[in-house]
Amino acid sequence: MEAKVVDPETGDPLPPGQTGELLLRGPLVMKGYVGDEEASAETLDSEGWLRTGDLCYFDSEGLLYVVDRLKELIKYKAYQVPPAELEHLLLSHPGIADAAVIPWADEEAGEIPMAYVVRNNGSSITEAQVMDFIAKQVAPYKKIRRVAFINSIPKSAAGKILRRELINHSISVSSSKL
């Protein structure tokens, strides 16, 4: 089995330490989707590399680290923001019990990072404090620009964040304010 990490935009291979899309090739990789040439072409390139949709990087020792899903990236202006990175930082705050980050539609930027936050018992952390906490740790384009507090983050039985539910919730709340 072969694996490489490439720039999702250009397809160029990336060196260790740089995050990109994981591509796989080998005898265990499928040949394509039966009867769906378009889906096959989107998933497999002409050299037989399978696009996994996983954002990963190799370290200097060749170990592979999965960072996020490509489809979950927030596209802020020309930048790509991985929600999992921001969620990890949010969970390091003592006043935050759980968190999820989703894209919020923005006319100027395309999308902005929005955090759904569950406060720890006794915590009175504010929207401004959440945004400031993250802003001190990330590049300007990765800053959280909206925060909503909720009682629990919706998750699957496997513990995966159900982002679609949060996105639908944010859309319904936004449209109800119009």
N, C-alpha and C positions, 0 to 999 in steps of 0.2 A: 504494500500500500504506500502511495506517495501522498504527501501533504505539502501545501504551500499557502502562504498568506499573501494576498494581493490587495492593492489599492482598489476599493470598490468602484471608483469612477473610471480609472484608466486600465485596470487589469494588470498593472506592472507589479512584479514581485517586490515585497517589502523586506527589509533586513530585520534581524532580531530586535525586539523591543518596540517595534512599530505595529500598531493595531490595524488590521484590515480584515477582509473576508477570507475565511478558510475554504480552500479548494482541495478536493480529494480525487485521486485517480488510482485505479487498481482493479483486480479481478472481482472484488465484491461490490463495485459500483454498478448501478443499474445501466442498462443500455438506452433507456428512455421510457416515455409514457406511451403505452399501446394506444394507437389511434389519435394521438394528440401531439403532432409534430411541433406546434407552437410552444407548448409547455416544455417539451423535450429540449428545444433550442434555447429556451430561457434558463434551463437548469444545467445543461451539459454544453461545454464549448466544443469546437471542432477537434480538439486534441484529447477529448474524453475526460476533461476535468469537470467534476460535479461541484456546482456552486451550492454551498451548504446554507448560506444566509446567516452563518454565525460569525460574529466579530471576535477575532482571536489575535494572539501574538505568540511568537516563540521567544523564550528567553535565550541567553547566551549559551546555555547548556543544551538547548534543543527541546526543552519542555514546553508543551503547548498550554496556553491559558485562554479559556473562553471568557469573554468580557460581556457580551450582549448579543442580541439579535439585530441584524441589519435592518429589518423592517420596523424595529422599535426605535430606531434613531430619530431624534428630533432634529429637524433641518432648520437651524437658525441662520438666516441670511445665507452665506456661502459655507457655513460650518455645520458639522455633524456632532450632535451632543448625545452621548449614550446615557439613557436614564439610569441604568444600573450603577454607574459611577456616582451619580448624585444621590441615589438611594443609599448607597453604602456610607457616604458622608453624613447624610441625615440621620442614619441609625447610630452614628457615633456620638450624637448629642444626647446628654443625659436627660433632657426633657422630652425626648421623642421615643415613643414605644414602637411605632411602625410608620412606614412611609412608602409612597409610590410617586413616580414622576411620569407625567404624560405630556404630549404636545398640546399646546393651546394655540388655536389659529390666531394669527396676528397679521394685519394688513401690510405693515411695513416690513416685518422680519420673516414672514411666511409662517413660522411656528416659534413659540417661546416655551421654555420649560416651566411647567406648573407642577407644584408639589401638593399631594394630598398627605396630610400629617395626622397621626393619632398621637395625642399627648400622653405622656406617662401620668399615672395618678398623682395629683398634687401639682402638676406642671401648669404654668400659666404662660408658656412661651407664646409670643405673638408672631404675626406674619412678618413684621419688620425684623424681628430677631432671627427667624428662620432664614430669611433672605440674606441678612448680614453674615450669619454663620457660614453659609455656603460661599458667598462672595469673597470672603477672606481666604478661601482655599482653592478656588478655581480661576481659570482664565475668564475674562469678561464675557465672552460669548456663551459660557456655560452657566452663568448666573441664573438662579431661579427668579422668575419675575412675577409669579402669582402663587398664592398659598391658600389652601382651603383645609379646614380642620373637620375631621369626620371621626366616627366612633370605631370603625374598623376598615381595614383594607380588604376588598373582596379578593379571595384566592381560590384556586382550584383545590381539589382533594390532595393533589401533589404539592401544594404550597406555592404554586406559581401565581403571580399577581395577574388578576383579570383586568388588564388595562382597558379593554374594550368597554367594560362596565363603567369604569371611571371616566372614559372619554364621553360615553353616552350621557352620564350624569352631568358632566361639565357643560355639554351642549344643551341639555334640558334646563339647567339652572340659568345659563346665559340667555336662552331664548325666553324664559319666563320673566326676565328682568326688562325685556324690550317693551 
